[in-house]
Amino acid sequence: MSRKAPESMVSVLDALEILGLVGAGVAIGAYATAVGAGGGFLLAPLLLIRHPDADPAAVTMAALTVVAVSSGIGTVFSIRERRIDFPVVALLVGAALPGAVLGAAGTSQLPRSTFALFFGSLLFVVGLYLVVRPHPPVGAPGTDGWHRHFKDGEGNVFFYRIPVRRSVMSTAIAAFVAALAGIGGGLIYTPLTTHVMRMPHWLAVPASHVVIASIAAMVVVFHASAENTGDPMEDVPALGVGVIVASRLGARIQRRLGAGTLTRFLAIGVLVVAIRTALIAI
């Protein structure tokens, strides 16, 4: 009898831990889907805290595996709602993938403390910017932009211009930084699509999900081929289940809240995680 009690207690603790991870996945998935992110900026700090001895590459692979699921689901919903401007998205994905590979290669070269400090600093800068500028600037990006005329599944018509050169360069840089930091890049890329590329927020979020899913999948393949696996991957199934459960909830939140409100929620989350992650490196 004395041996069964500890084993039973361990199984209960394991079950509670799994439920906790599923709950975390639900919260992260709903929040990330609503604001147009993959959730990597929340998953990476969580995994850093849970696995203090894991190297950055292992944390990155686990976080982006969940991100690929989260943004992949967001992409599927957006396709069903016909909210993806495919020619524009194809251009952006083509620009993002090479940067993602370079960033993934750089992650394995970073010490853990440097990785945490870099990640926290990046989030803090982006969060401050979003607090100051929750709304994209008004006005056309210039006469040389790629003129787009798009009609979504609800019959809404959008006219906008994409500055091609600026969009390609910023996408490649964002993909590199996101892959290096071990995130999908939503916290960078959603503001980028609205503030730099001047896409309407209703179309920018789906475009971000497609690019983020592509970056995450590429980085996961890279780290898997390099065998950069570890203990953080054990958390992926429970977190993934939570993200899947939350997908519809996040989509409903996105519909109810305006672009400015969603951006402020994104900014708050970014700043909180930035401070917490930077403390890991100190």
Secondary structure, DSSP 8 states (H G I E B T S, - for coil): -TTHHHHHHHHHHHHHHHHHHHHHHHHHHHHHHHHT--SHHHHHHHHHHH-TT--HHHHHHHHHHHHHHHHHHHHHHHHHTT---HHHHHHHHHHHHHHHHHHHHHHTTS-HHHHHHHHHHHHHHHHHHHHH--S---S---TTSEEEEEE-TTS-EEEEEE-HHHHHHHHHHHHHHHHHHTS-SHHHHHHIIIIIS---HHHHHHHHHHHHHHHHHHHHHHHHHTT---GGGGGHHHHHHHHHHHHHHHHHHHHHS-HHHHHHHHHHHHHHHHHHHHHHH-
